[in-house]
């Protein structure tokens, strides 16, 4: 997972943050905190995946509709041209 604000942090700064978490939450609450954080991240990921699937499905529907309309349009043009040009009727 890419977290941009961690890119500029050194090992000492990360250690201080982890020490602060240990002092603030205590050793017994850290696993609970980690589980809650993991569940939250999973829910965000699932919501993101759901949104991506919805958008992809909508795009496919639009593409399919455009393809069908284009096919019908070209068939209508061919029919119109055959109606206009008598030489094409013989073909």
HELIX and SHEET records of a PDB file:
HELIX    1   1 UNK A    4  UNK A    6  5                                   3    
HELIX    2   2 UNK A   11  UNK A   25  1                                  15    
HELIX    3   3 UNK A   27  UNK A   84  1                                  58    
HELIX    4   4 UNK A   86  UNK A   90  1                                   5    
END                                                                             
